[in-house]
């Protein structure tokens, strides 16, 4: 199959969800993909000096600087092919040299920001919960890796509703409405009444607004809330009125509310995901878990959009994209890995019949 024909004719974006897998050097293949054509990129490139991957490629450089430079060549192409509203999620681990961590993930991220114009929206910590055996006696075990969320522009596609966690419901306790986390307003009311920092008018307004918020909890309009009262709780984020609208509201009004969304909370930037290998490590020894791809795809790739993984390995990104009704392209230098990836998708198709 000729890659030039695929991309020139845009036939890689077809009516089916079956991923397109391409074997070869990713820089060469990426050069044939039109600019502004990909909705979401997710990848976990080979880590420097960690494994001897089939057919060589990135990760075998003699020093980390060369590795970082080679990764940056790929991220430059990814920025070109990504749509203006697209996102790029990069999972990368660190490496030790002469007993010192090389800070490779952050060195890559900073150069992407400074030299290529990427906007870094989140630095996610992937907590693996368990790690490999570690014989070191002079450092802690390493059980986390970084996942960076980059975008090209401030205005990008993000479907927060697709990833919000189900909200907890309110309950009734001793005849009183209690929020999902146990807030019933009694403590806040007492703090307002006993406050020496609020004026009588501010106290009256605070009690009135508290009752309104509790009513919204009662009718299910909001699942939970927090009340910040002058000299009782600190302003969130900052106490400076110059940088925080909340701090300004606290100074002028004496209180404010933090209202939880009835649609649930967004996931945090720490992901507890076991690195389980559902493929039983047939041939590929650096498989990352499917759960690592779900939030990025659901949040930053529209249904029917195109996901790209330029280091697809055994096709985990593509499998999850297929599961979530997204089209995808997987690129890898190893024909063996691509064969594994295609076999996984074929097996899924048989299971659906």
ZADO-1210 file (C-alpha; in nm, 4 decimals, padded with zeros to 6 digits):
<atoms>
<atom x="00.0000" y="00.0000" z="00.0000" code="UNK" pos="1"/>
<atom x="00.1496" y="00.3338" z="-00.1019" code="UNK" pos="2"/>
<atom x="00.1439" y="00.5876" z="00.1795" code="UNK" pos="3"/>
<atom x="00.1575" y="00.8804" z="-00.0605" code="UNK" pos="4"/>
<atom x="-00.1615" y="00.7609" z="-00.2275" code="UNK" pos="5"/>
<atom x="-00.3270" y="00.7052" z="00.1101" code="UNK" pos="6"/>
<atom x="-00.2682" y="01.0540" z="00.2368" code="UNK" pos="7"/>
<atom x="-00.2950" y="01.2482" z="-00.0858" code="UNK" pos="8"/>
<atom x="-00.6347" y="01.0932" z="-00.1495" code="UNK" pos="9"/>
<atom x="-00.7335" y="01.1215" z="00.2166" code="UNK" pos="10"/>
<atom x="-00.8419" y="00.7582" z="00.2008" code="UNK" pos="11"/>
<atom x="-00.7038" y="00.7013" z="00.5521" code="UNK" pos="12"/>
<atom x="-01.0106" y="00.8949" z="00.6728" code="UNK" pos="13"/>
<atom x="-01.2702" y="00.6454" z="00.5513" code="UNK" pos="14"/>
<atom x="-01.6211" y="00.5479" z="00.6495" code="UNK" pos="15"/>
<atom x="-01.5102" y="00.2613" z="00.8723" code="UNK" pos="16"/>
<atom x="-01.3516" y="00.2708" z="01.2166" code="UNK" pos="17"/>
<atom x="-01.0909" y="00.0096" z="01.1277" code="UNK" pos="18"/>
<atom x="-00.7498" y="00.1649" z="01.2094" code="UNK" pos="19"/>
<atom x="-00.4935" y="00.2282" z="00.9400" code="UNK" pos="20"/>
<atom x="-00.1525" y="00.0846" z="01.0333" code="UNK" pos="21"/>
<atom x="00.1610" y="00.1968" z="00.8514" code="UNK" pos="22"/>
<atom x="00.5105" y="00.0504" z="00.8767" code="UNK" pos="23"/>
<atom x="00.8167" y="00.2699" z="00.8446" code="UNK" pos="24"/>
<atom x="01.0002" y="00.5719" z="00.9747" code="UNK" pos="25"/>
<atom x="00.7414" y="00.7963" z="01.1348" code="UNK" pos="26"/>
<atom x="00.9005" y="01.1221" z="01.0183" code="UNK" pos="27"/>
<atom x="00.8816" y="01.0040" z="00.6577" code="UNK" pos="28"/>
<atom x="00.5219" y="00.8883" z="00.6944" code="UNK" pos="29"/>
<atom x="00.4139" y="01.1984" z="00.8871" code="UNK" pos="30"/>
<atom x="00.5475" y="01.4165" z="00.6057" code="UNK" pos="31"/>
<atom x="00.2747" y="01.2704" z="00.3819" code="UNK" pos="32"/>
<atom x="-00.0095" y="01.3548" z="00.6181" code="UNK" pos="33"/>
<atom x="-00.1797" y="01.6853" z="00.5314" code="UNK" pos="34"/>
<atom x="-00.1488" y="01.9744" z="00.7739" code="UNK" pos="35"/>
<atom x="-00.4376" y="02.0373" z="01.0138" code="UNK" pos="36"/>
<atom x="-00.5936" y="01.6961" z="00.9510" code="UNK" pos="37"/>
<atom x="-00.5639" y="01.5079" z="01.2838" code="UNK" pos="38"/>
<atom x="-00.7926" y="01.5632" z="01.5813" code="UNK" pos="39"/>
<atom x="-00.5856" y="01.4033" z="01.8549" code="UNK" pos="40"/>
<atom x="-00.2370" y="01.2562" z="01.8915" code="UNK" pos="41"/>
<atom x="-00.1534" y="01.0136" z="02.1718" code="UNK" pos="42"/>
<atom x="00.1771" y="00.8348" z="02.1975" code="UNK" pos="43"/>
<atom x="00.4349" y="00.6792" z="02.4242" code="UNK" pos="44"/>
<atom x="00.7659" y="00.6806" z="02.2368" code="UNK" pos="45"/>
<atom x="01.0513" y="00.4474" z="02.3290" code="UNK" pos="46"/>
<atom x="01.2295" y="00.5729" z="02.6389" code="UNK" pos="47"/>
<atom x="01.5954" y="00.6554" z="02.6078" code="UNK" pos="48"/>
<atom x="01.8322" y="00.3688" z="02.6822" code="UNK" pos="49"/>
<atom x="01.5661" y="00.1437" z="02.8284" code="UNK" pos="50"/>
<atom x="01.5078" y="-00.1318" z="02.5744" code="UNK" pos="51"/>
<atom x="01.6403" y="-00.2674" z="02.2481" code="UNK" pos="52"/>
<atom x="01.3333" y="-00.2249" z="02.0299" code="UNK" pos="53"/>
<atom x="01.2842" y="-00.4211" z="01.7106" code="UNK" pos="54"/>
<atom x="01.4325" y="-00.2517" z="01.4012" code="UNK" pos="55"/>
<atom x="01.6178" y="00.0047" z="01.6118" code="UNK" pos="56"/>
<atom x="01.4877" y="00.3607" z="01.5951" code="UNK" pos="57"/>
<atom x="01.4481" y="00.6321" z="01.8584" code="UNK" pos="58"/>
<atom x="01.5668" y="00.5427" z="02.2069" code="UNK" pos="59"/>
<atom x="01.9046" y="00.3956" z="02.1125" code="UNK" pos="60"/>
<atom x="02.0960" y="00.7267" z="02.0962" code="UNK" pos="61"/>
<atom x="02.4308" y="00.7461" z="02.2744" code="UNK" pos="62"/>
<atom x="02.3209" y="01.0387" z="02.4917" code="UNK" pos="63"/>
<atom x="01.9926" y="01.1916" z="02.6118" code="UNK" pos="64"/>
<atom x="02.0406" y="01.5170" z="02.4197" code="UNK" pos="65"/>
<atom x="02.0322" y="01.3358" z="02.0866" code="UNK" pos="66"/>
<atom x="01.7246" y="01.1429" z="02.2018" code="UNK" pos="67"/>
<atom x="01.5454" y="01.4649" z="02.2971" code="UNK" pos="68"/>
<atom x="01.6352" y="01.6256" z="01.9650" code="UNK" pos="69"/>
<atom x="01.4963" y="01.3265" z="01.7757" code="UNK" pos="70"/>
<atom x="01.1725" y="01.3364" z="01.9766" code="UNK" pos="71"/>
<atom x="01.1408" y="01.7077" z="01.8999" code="UNK" pos="72"/>
<atom x="01.1626" y="01.6370" z="01.5260" code="UNK" pos="73"/>
<atom x="00.8566" y="01.4160" z="01.5653" code="UNK" pos="74"/>
<atom x="00.6643" y="01.6638" z="01.7842" code="UNK" pos="75"/>
<atom x="00.7295" y="01.9353" z="01.5266" code="UNK" pos="76"/>
<atom x="00.5613" y="01.7238" z="01.2591" code="UNK" pos="77"/>
<atom x="00.2794" y="01.6351" z="01.4957" code="UNK" pos="78"/>
<atom x="00.2122" y="02.0041" z="01.5542" code="UNK" pos="79"/>
<atom x="00.1834" y="02.0536" z="01.1800" code="UNK" pos="80"/>
<atom x="-00.0598" y="01.7673" z="01.1163" code="UNK" pos="81"/>
<atom x="-00.2720" y="01.8433" z="01.4240" code="UNK" pos="82"/>
<atom x="-00.5859" y="02.0487" z="01.3713" code="UNK" pos="83"/>
<atom x="-00.5943" y="02.3953" z="01.5247" code="UNK" pos="84"/>
<atom x="-00.8413" y="02.2647" z="01.7863" code="UNK" pos="85"/>
<atom x="-00.6467" y="01.9410" z="01.8343" code="UNK" pos="86"/>
<atom x="-00.4600" y="01.7976" z="02.1331" code="UNK" pos="87"/>
<atom x="-00.1388" y="01.6023" z="02.1790" code="UNK" pos="88"/>
<atom x="-00.0900" y="01.3682" z="02.4772" code="UNK" pos="89"/>
<atom x="00.2677" y="01.2554" z="02.5391" code="UNK" pos="90"/>
<atom x="00.3548" y="00.9762" z="02.7835" code="UNK" pos="91"/>
<atom x="00.7264" y="00.9670" z="02.8560" code="UNK" pos="92"/>
<atom x="00.9361" y="00.8213" z="03.1365" code="UNK" pos="93"/>
<atom x="01.2733" y="00.9254" z="03.2724" code="UNK" pos="94"/>
<atom x="01.6103" y="00.7510" z="03.2716" code="UNK" pos="95"/>
<atom x="01.9106" y="00.7421" z="03.5049" code="UNK" pos="96"/>
<atom x="02.2664" y="00.8074" z="03.3899" code="UNK" pos="97"/>
<atom x="02.5604" y="00.8055" z="03.6309" code="UNK" pos="98"/>
<atom x="02.3063" y="00.7718" z="03.9154" code="UNK" pos="99"/>
<atom x="02.1336" y="01.0963" z="03.8160" code="UNK" pos="100"/>
<atom x="01.7847" y="01.1246" z="03.6714" code="UNK" pos="101"/>
<atom x="01.8091" y="01.3011" z="03.3366" code="UNK" pos="102"/>
<atom x="01.4767" y="01.4913" z="03.3675" code="UNK" pos="103"/>
<atom x="01.4018" y="01.3864" z="03.0108" code="UNK" pos="104"/>
<atom x="01.0219" y="01.4354" z="03.0221" code="UNK" pos="105"/>
<atom x="01.0487" y="01.7949" z="03.1405" code="UNK" pos="106"/>
<atom x="01.3430" y="01.8770" z="02.9143" code="UNK" pos="107"/>
<atom x="01.1294" y="01.7659" z="02.6199" code="UNK" pos="108"/>
<atom x="00.8229" y="01.9550" z="02.7431" code="UNK" pos="109"/>
<atom x="01.0103" y="02.2798" z="02.8037" code="UNK" pos="110"/>
<atom x="01.1731" y="02.2725" z="02.4611" code="UNK" pos="111"/>
<atom x="00.8360" y="02.2013" z="02.3004" code="UNK" pos="112"/>
<atom x="00.6966" y="02.5105" z="02.4719" code="UNK" pos="113"/>
<atom x="00.9944" y="02.7391" z="02.4107" code="UNK" pos="114"/>
<atom x="01.0991" y="02.6273" z="02.0632" code="UNK" pos="115"/>
<atom x="00.7828" y="02.4944" z="01.8980" code="UNK" pos="116"/>
<atom x="00.5090" y="02.7066" z="02.0510" code="UNK" pos="117"/>
<atom x="00.3097" y="02.4309" z="02.2210" code="UNK" pos="118"/>
<atom x="00.0745" y="02.5219" z="02.5066" code="UNK" pos="119"/>
<atom x="00.0979" y="02.2829" z="02.8025" code="UNK" pos="120"/>
<atom x="-00.2461" y="02.2391" z="02.9599" code="UNK" pos="121"/>
<atom x="-00.1753" y="01.9598" z="03.2085" code="UNK" pos="122"/>
<atom x="00.1138" y="01.7597" z="03.3460" code="UNK" pos="123"/>
<atom x="-00.0469" y="01.4351" z="03.4544" code="UNK" pos="124"/>
<atom x="00.1183" y="01.1944" z="03.6945" code="UNK" pos="125"/>
<atom x="00.0553" y="00.8333" z="03.6022" code="UNK" pos="126"/>
<atom x="00.0733" y="00.6499" z="03.9338" code="UNK" pos="127"/>
<atom x="00.1308" y="00.2849" z="03.8478" code="UNK" pos="128"/>
<atom x="00.0516" y="00.1822" z="04.2081" code="UNK" pos="129"/>
<atom x="00.3130" y="-00.0881" z="04.1842" code="UNK" pos="130"/>
<atom x="00.6513" y="-00.0950" z="04.0201" code="UNK" pos="131"/>
<atom x="00.9141" y="-00.3366" z="03.9014" code="UNK" pos="132"/>
<atom x="01.1676" y="-00.4845" z="04.1393" code="UNK" pos="133"/>
<atom x="01.4292" y="-00.2289" z="04.2438" code="UNK" pos="134"/>
<atom x="01.7603" y="-00.3352" z="04.3935" code="UNK" pos="135"/>
<atom x="01.8627" y="00.0211" z="04.4849" code="UNK" pos="136"/>
<atom x="01.9294" y="00.0950" z="04.8505" code="UNK" pos="137"/>
<atom x="01.9962" y="00.4680" z="04.8196" code="UNK" pos="138"/>
<atom x="01.6785" y="00.6029" z="04.6519" code="UNK" pos="139"/>
<atom x="01.3030" y="00.5563" z="04.6478" code="UNK" pos="140"/>
<atom x="01.1277" y="00.3221" z="04.4073" code="UNK" pos="141"/>
<atom x="01.0057" y="00.4850" z="04.0862" code="UNK" pos="142"/>
<atom x="00.6383" y="00.4054" z="04.0166" code="UNK" pos="143"/>
<atom x="00.5189" y="00.7053" z="03.8191" code="UNK" pos="144"/>
<atom x="00.5542" y="00.8516" z="03.4719" code="UNK" pos="145"/>
<atom x="00.4528" y="01.1813" z="03.3146" code="UNK" pos="146"/>
<atom x="00.1730" y="01.2410" z="03.0663" code="UNK" pos="147"/>
<atom x="00.1686" y="01.5882" z="02.9103" code="UNK" pos="148"/>
<atom x="-00.1365" y="01.7413" z="02.7440" code="UNK" pos="149"/>
<atom x="-00.0328" y="01.9901" z="02.4756" code="UNK" pos="150"/>
<atom x="-00.2452" y="02.2048" z="02.2451" code="UNK" pos="151"/>
<atom x="-00.1649" y="02.4392" z="01.9575" code="UNK" pos="152"/>
<atom x="-00.4068" y="02.7178" z="02.0498" code="UNK" pos="153"/>
<atom x="-00.6020" y="02.8442" z="02.3480" code="UNK" pos="154"/>
<atom x="-00.9260" y="02.7560" z="02.1695" code="UNK" pos="155"/>
<atom x="-00.9257" y="02.3756" z="02.1399" code="UNK" pos="156"/>
<atom x="-01.1786" y="02.0928" z="02.1466" code="UNK" pos="157"/>
<atom x="-01.2470" y="01.9606" z="02.4967" code="UNK" pos="158"/>
<atom x="-01.5546" y="01.7576" z="02.5920" code="UNK" pos="159"/>
<atom x="-01.5483" y="01.7768" z="02.9709" code="UNK" pos="160"/>
<atom x="-01.8929" y="01.6158" z="02.9946" code="UNK" pos="161"/>
<atom x="-01.7534" y="01.2946" z="02.8474" code="UNK" pos="162"/>
<atom x="-01.5066" y="01.2440" z="03.1328" code="UNK" pos="163"/>
<atom x="-01.6805" y="01.3858" z="03.4395" code="UNK" pos="164"/>
<atom x="-01.7202" y="01.1353" z="03.7186" code="UNK" pos="165"/>
<atom x="-02.0724" y="01.0527" z="03.8315" code="UNK" pos="166"/>
<atom x="-02.1805" y="01.2929" z="04.1085" code="UNK" pos="167"/>
<atom x="-02.2785" y="01.1566" z="04.4461" code="UNK" pos="168"/>
<atom x="-02.6317" y="01.2183" z="04.5634" code="UNK" pos="169"/>
<atom x="-02.7610" y="01.4145" z="04.8598" code="UNK" pos="170"/>
<atom x="-02.9030" y="01.2399" z="05.1636" code="UNK" pos="171"/>
<atom x="-03.1427" y="01.3209" z="05.4468" code="UNK" pos="172"/>
<atom x="-03.0004" y="01.3023" z="05.7996" code="UNK" pos="173"/>
<atom x="-03.2118" y="01.3801" z="06.1073" code="UNK" pos="174"/>
<atom x="-03.4600" y="01.5610" z="05.8873" code="UNK" pos="175"/>
<atom x="-03.1962" y="01.7862" z="05.7318" code="UNK" pos="176"/>
<atom x="-03.0711" y="01.7833" z="05.3727" code="UNK" pos="177"/>
<atom x="-02.7039" y="01.6887" z="05.3644" code="UNK" pos="178"/>
<atom x="-02.4763" y="01.7255" z="05.0614" code="UNK" pos="179"/>
<atom x="-02.2945" y="01.4322" z="04.9054" code="UNK" pos="180"/>
<atom x="-01.9905" y="01.4958" z="05.1266" code="UNK" pos="181"/>
<atom x="-02.1865" y="01.5569" z="05.4471" code="UNK" pos="182"/>
<atom x="-02.2280" y="01.9363" z="05.4389" code="UNK" pos="183"/>
<atom x="-02.5587" y="02.0471" z="05.5898" code="UNK" pos="184"/>
<atom x="-02.4861" y="02.4153" z="05.6605" code="UNK" pos="185"/>
<atom x="-02.5026" y="02.3986" z="06.0415" code="UNK" pos="186"/>
<atom x="-02.1321" y="02.4692" z="06.0874" code="UNK" pos="187"/>
<atom x="-02.1352" y="02.7523" z="05.8340" code="UNK" pos="188"/>
<atom x="-02.4411" y="02.9093" z="05.9994" code="UNK" pos="189"/>
<atom x="-02.2700" y="02.8962" z="06.3381" code="UNK" pos="190"/>
<atom x="-01.9529" y="03.0510" z="06.1968" code="UNK" pos="191"/>
<atom x="-02.1563" y="03.3330" z="06.0423" code="UNK" pos="192"/>
<atom x="-02.3472" y="03.4034" z="06.3652" code="UNK" pos="193"/>
<atom x="-02.0305" y="03.3973" z="06.5799" code="UNK" pos="194"/>
<atom x="-01.8169" y="03.5961" z="06.3370" code="UNK" pos="195"/>
<atom x="-01.6558" y="03.9207" z="06.4504" code="UNK" pos="196"/>
<atom x="-01.5264" y="03.9877" z="06.0955" code="UNK" pos="197"/>
<atom x="-01.8694" y="04.0245" z="05.9321" code="UNK" pos="198"/>
<atom x="-02.0965" y="04.3246" z="05.9675" code="UNK" pos="199"/>
<atom x="-02.4613" y="04.2682" z="06.0707" code="UNK" pos="200"/>
<atom x="-02.5668" y="04.3304" z="05.7095" code="UNK" pos="201"/>
<atom x="-02.3057" y="04.0817" z="05.5770" code="UNK" pos="202"/>
<atom x="-02.4259" y="03.8216" z="05.8297" code="UNK" pos="203"/>
<atom x="-02.7851" y="03.8668" z="05.7177" code="UNK" pos="204"/>
<atom x="-02.6896" y="03.8322" z="05.3521" code="UNK" pos="205"/>
<atom x="-02.4698" y="03.5315" z="05.4243" code="UNK" pos="206"/>
<atom x="-02.7472" y="03.3443" z="05.6094" code="UNK" pos="207"/>
<atom x="-02.9936" y="03.4231" z="05.3318" code="UNK" pos="208"/>
<atom x="-02.7590" y="03.3045" z="05.0559" code="UNK" pos="209"/>
<atom x="-02.6664" y="02.9935" z="05.2562" code="UNK" pos="210"/>
<atom x="-03.0334" y="02.8977" z="05.2783" code="UNK" pos="211"/>
<atom x="-03.0694" y="02.9424" z="04.9028" code="UNK" pos="212"/>
<atom x="-02.7707" y="02.7170" z="04.8367" code="UNK" pos="213"/>
<atom x="-02.9071" y="02.4529" z="05.0739" code="UNK" pos="214"/>
<atom x="-03.2374" y="02.4675" z="04.8872" code="UNK" pos="215"/>
<atom x="-03.0538" y="02.4039" z="04.5593" code="UNK" pos="216"/>
<atom x="-02.8936" y="02.0995" z="04.7235" code="UNK" pos="217"/>
<atom x="-03.2361" y="01.9820" z="04.8443" code="UNK" pos="218"/>
<atom x="-03.3948" y="01.9938" z="04.4990" code="UNK" pos="219"/>
<atom x="-03.0938" y="01.8236" z="04.3421" code="UNK" pos="220"/>
<atom x="-02.9725" y="02.1231" z="04.1453" code="UNK" pos="221"/>
<atom x="-02.6217" y="02.0908" z="04.2939" code="UNK" pos="222"/>
<atom x="-02.4730" y="01.7894" z="04.4744" code="UNK" pos="223"/>
<atom x="-02.2311" y="01.9699" z="04.7025" code="UNK" pos="224"/>
<atom x="-02.0797" y="02.3039" z="04.7981" code="UNK" pos="225"/>
<atom x="-01.8272" y="02.4802" z="05.0185" code="UNK" pos="226"/>
<atom x="-01.8661" y="02.8195" z="05.1829" code="UNK" pos="227"/>
<atom x="-01.5678" y="03.0474" z="05.2350" code="UNK" pos="228"/>
<atom x="-01.6226" y="03.3049" z="05.5118" code="UNK" pos="229"/>
<atom x="-01.3958" y="03.5968" z="05.5944" code="UNK" pos="230"/>
<atom x="-01.1421" y="03.5052" z="05.8667" code="UNK" pos="231"/>
<atom x="-01.2841" y="03.1520" z="05.8856" code="UNK" pos="232"/>
<atom x="-01.1487" y="02.9895" z="05.5699" code="UNK" pos="233"/>
<atom x="-00.8752" y="03.1032" z="05.3361" code="UNK" pos="234"/>
<atom x="-00.9563" y="03.2179" z="04.9853" code="UNK" pos="235"/>
<atom x="-00.8914" y="02.9493" z="04.7287" code="UNK" pos="236"/>
<atom x="-00.5816" y="02.9864" z="04.5094" code="UNK" pos="237"/>
<atom x="-00.4696" y="03.3254" z="04.6483" code="UNK" pos="238"/>
<atom x="-00.5395" y="03.5827" z="04.9188" code="UNK" pos="239"/>
<atom x="-00.4421" y="03.8658" z="04.6832" code="UNK" pos="240"/>
<atom x="-00.7327" y="04.0635" z="04.5386" code="UNK" pos="241"/>
<atom x="-00.5081" y="04.1563" z="04.2455" code="UNK" pos="242"/>
<atom x="-00.4790" y="03.7993" z="04.1169" code="UNK" pos="243"/>
<atom x="-00.7906" y="03.6314" z="04.2581" code="UNK" pos="244"/>
<atom x="-01.1500" y="03.7307" z="04.1950" code="UNK" pos="245"/>
<atom x="-01.2483" y="03.5039" z="04.4842" code="UNK" pos="246"/>
<atom x="-01.0232" y="03.6952" z="04.7231" code="UNK" pos="247"/>
<atom x="-01.1769" y="04.0215" z="04.6025" code="UNK" pos="248"/>
<atom x="-01.5278" y="03.8841" z="04.6583" code="UNK" pos="249"/>
<atom x="-01.4296" y="03.7702" z="05.0080" code="UNK" pos="250"/>
<atom x="-01.2991" y="04.1159" z="05.0931" code="UNK" pos="251"/>
<atom x="-01.5964" y="04.3074" z="04.9548" code="UNK" pos="252"/>
<atom x="-01.8807" y="04.0689" z="05.0410" code="UNK" pos="253"/>
<atom x="-01.7441" y="03.8720" z="05.3360" code="UNK" pos="254"/>
<atom x="-01.8124" y="03.5272" z="05.1871" code="UNK" pos="255"/>
<atom x="-01.8541" y="03.3252" z="04.8694" code="UNK" pos="256"/>
<atom x="-01.9601" y="02.9760" z="04.7651" code="UNK" pos="257"/>
<atom x="-01.7872" y="02.7030" z="04.5691" code="UNK" pos="258"/>
<atom x="-02.0620" y="02.5066" z="04.3937" code="UNK" pos="259"/>
<atom x="-01.9994" y="02.1568" z="04.2660" code="UNK" pos="260"/>
<atom x="-02.1277" y="02.0675" z="03.9195" code="UNK" pos="261"/>
<atom x="-02.4344" y="01.8463" z="03.9066" code="UNK" pos="262"/>
<atom x="-02.2637" y="01.6678" z="03.6194" code="UNK" pos="263"/>
<atom x="-01.9876" y="01.5409" z="03.8457" code="UNK" pos="264"/>
<atom x="-01.6247" y="01.6341" z="03.8963" code="UNK" pos="265"/>
<atom x="-01.3488" y="01.6334" z="03.6383" code="UNK" pos="266"/>
<atom x="-01.0752" y="01.3733" z="03.6828" code="UNK" pos="267"/>
<atom x="-00.7667" y="01.4995" z="03.8625" code="UNK" pos="268"/>
<atom x="-00.4153" y="01.5223" z="03.7198" code="UNK" pos="269"/>
<atom x="-00.3056" y="01.2115" z="03.9108" code="UNK" pos="270"/>
<atom x="-00.4183" y="00.8886" z="03.7437" code="UNK" pos="271"/>
<atom x="-00.4023" y="00.5649" z="03.9434" code="UNK" pos="272"/>
<atom x="-00.3751" y="00.3037" z="03.6690" code="UNK" pos="273"/>
<atom x="-00.2173" y="-00.0369" z="03.7047" code="UNK" pos="274"/>
<atom x="00.0216" y="-00.1153" z="03.4157" code="UNK" pos="275"/>
<atom x="-00.1473" y="-00.4475" z="03.3504" code="UNK" pos="276"/>
<atom x="-00.0697" y="-00.6148" z="03.0203" code="UNK" pos="277"/>
<atom x="-00.3857" y="-00.7711" z="02.8776" code="UNK" pos="278"/>
<atom x="-00.1837" y="-00.9067" z="02.5846" code="UNK" pos="279"/>
<atom x="00.0339" y="-01.1344" z="02.8009" code="UNK" pos="280"/>
<atom x="00.3455" y="-00.9733" z="02.6479" code="UNK" pos="281"/>
<atom x="00.3444" y="-01.1756" z="02.3284" code="UNK" pos="282"/>
<atom x="00.6280" y="-00.9838" z="02.1649" code="UNK" pos="283"/>
<atom x="00.6071" y="-00.6229" z="02.2781" code="UNK" pos="284"/>
<atom x="00.7598" y="-00.5463" z="02.6182" code="UNK" pos="285"/>
<atom x="00.6508" y="-00.1870" z="02.6621" code="UNK" pos="286"/>
<atom x="00.2739" y="-00.2077" z="02.6422" code="UNK" pos="287"/>
<atom x="00.0881" y="00.0715" z="02.8139" code="UNK" pos="288"/>
<atom x="-00.2603" y="00.0180" z="02.9598" code="UNK" pos="289"/>
<atom x="-00.5768" y="00.0928" z="02.7671" code="UNK" pos="290"/>
<atom x="-00.7097" y="00.3091" z="03.0506" code="UNK" pos="291"/>
<atom x="-00.4280" y="00.5549" z="02.9824" code="UNK" pos="292"/>
<atom x="-00.5888" y="00.6428" z="02.6477" code="UNK" pos="293"/>
<atom x="-00.9532" y="00.6707" z="02.7475" code="UNK" pos="294"/>
<atom x="-00.9617" y="01.0174" z="02.9074" code="UNK" pos="295"/>
<atom x="-00.7501" y="01.1776" z="02.6294" code="UNK" pos="296"/>
<atom x="-00.9661" y="01.0314" z="02.3519" code="UNK" pos="297"/>
<atom x="-01.3016" y="01.0982" z="02.5179" code="UNK" pos="298"/>
<atom x="-01.2088" y="01.4551" z="02.6130" code="UNK" pos="299"/>
<atom x="-01.0117" y="01.5766" z="02.3126" code="UNK" pos="300"/>
<atom x="-01.1233" y="01.3806" z="02.0073" code="UNK" pos="301"/>
<atom x="-01.4791" y="01.4224" z="01.8764" code="UNK" pos="302"/>
<atom x="-01.6764" y="01.1101" z="01.7881" code="UNK" pos="303"/>
<atom x="-01.5770" y="01.0095" z="01.4370" code="UNK" pos="304"/>
<atom x="-01.2557" y="01.2097" z="01.4648" code="UNK" pos="305"/>
<atom x="-00.9071" y="01.0811" z="01.3877" code="UNK" pos="306"/>
<atom x="-00.6532" y="00.9714" z="01.6503" code="UNK" pos="307"/>
<atom x="-00.2865" y="00.9359" z="01.5559" code="UNK" pos="308"/>
<atom x="-00.0133" y="00.7374" z="01.7343" code="UNK" pos="309"/>
<atom x="00.3277" y="00.7756" z="01.5650" code="UNK" pos="310"/>
<atom x="00.4845" y="00.5102" z="01.7939" code="UNK" pos="311"/>
<atom x="00.1896" y="00.2742" z="01.8016" code="UNK" pos="312"/>
<atom x="00.3736" y="-00.0465" z="01.8940" code="UNK" pos="313"/>
<atom x="00.1110" y="-00.3163" z="01.9410" code="UNK" pos="314"/>
<atom x="-00.1739" y="-00.0731" z="01.8774" code="UNK" pos="315"/>
<atom x="-00.3194" y="00.0042" z="02.2209" code="UNK" pos="316"/>
<atom x="-00.4094" y="00.3613" z="02.1241" code="UNK" pos="317"/>
<atom x="-00.5775" y="00.2373" z="01.8075" code="UNK" pos="318"/>
<atom x="-00.7720" y="-00.0340" z="01.9885" code="UNK" pos="319"/>
<atom x="-00.9120" y="00.2172" z="02.2393" code="UNK" pos="320"/>
<atom x="-00.9951" y="00.4603" z="01.9579" code="UNK" pos="321"/>
<atom x="-01.1814" y="00.1781" z="01.7827" code="UNK" pos="322"/>
<atom x="-01.3678" y="00.0934" z="02.1065" code="UNK" pos="323"/>
<atom x="-01.4679" y="00.4590" z="02.1493" code="UNK" pos="324"/>
<atom x="-01.5922" y="00.5076" z="01.7916" code="UNK" pos="325"/>
<atom x="-01.2952" y="00.7074" z="01.6651" code="UNK" pos="326"/>
<atom x="-01.0886" y="00.6490" z="01.3543" code="UNK" pos="327"/>
<atom x="-00.7152" y="00.6126" z="01.3975" code="UNK" pos="328"/>
<atom x="-00.3746" y="00.5826" z="01.2353" code="UNK" pos="329"/>
<atom x="-00.0897" y="00.3850" z="01.3879" code="UNK" pos="330"/>
<atom x="00.2714" y="00.4168" z="01.2732" code="UNK" pos="331"/>
<atom x="00.5585" y="00.1944" z="01.3804" code="UNK" pos="332"/>
<atom x="00.9001" y="00.1031" z="01.2478" code="UNK" pos="333"/>
<atom x="00.8479" y="-00.2649" z="01.3297" code="UNK" pos="334"/>
<atom x="00.6427" y="-00.4892" z="01.1021" code="UNK" pos="335"/>
<atom x="00.6192" y="-00.7423" z="01.3879" code="UNK" pos="336"/>
<atom x="00.4473" y="-00.4897" z="01.6134" code="UNK" pos="337"/>
<atom x="00.2119" y="-00.3796" z="01.3380" code="UNK" pos="338"/>
<atom x="00.1202" y="-00.7448" z="01.2795" code="UNK" pos="339"/>
<atom x="00.0298" y="-00.7750" z="01.6490" code="UNK" pos="340"/>
<atom x="-00.1756" y="-00.4555" z="01.6315" code="UNK" pos="341"/>
<atom x="-00.3678" y="-00.5700" z="01.3261" code="UNK" pos="342"/>
<atom x="-00.4333" y="-00.9079" z="01.4857" code="UNK" pos="343"/>
<atom x="-00.5809" y="-00.7362" z="01.7927" code="UNK" pos="344"/>
<atom x="-00.8231" y="-00.5340" z="01.5811" code="UNK" pos="345"/>
<atom x="-00.9157" y="-00.8370" z="01.3718" code="UNK" pos="346"/>
<atom x="-00.9932" y="-01.0329" z="01.6878" code="UNK" pos="347"/>
<atom x="-01.2150" y="-00.7497" z="01.8095" code="UNK" pos="348"/>
<atom x="-01.4049" y="-00.7517" z="01.4822" code="UNK" pos="349"/>
<atom x="-01.4618" y="-01.1264" z="01.5132" code="UNK" pos="350"/>
<atom x="-01.5924" y="-01.0786" z="01.8666" code="UNK" pos="351"/>
<atom x="-01.8423" y="-00.8207" z="01.7417" code="UNK" pos="352"/>
<atom x="-01.9833" y="-01.0526" z="01.4718" code="UNK" pos="353"/>
</atoms>
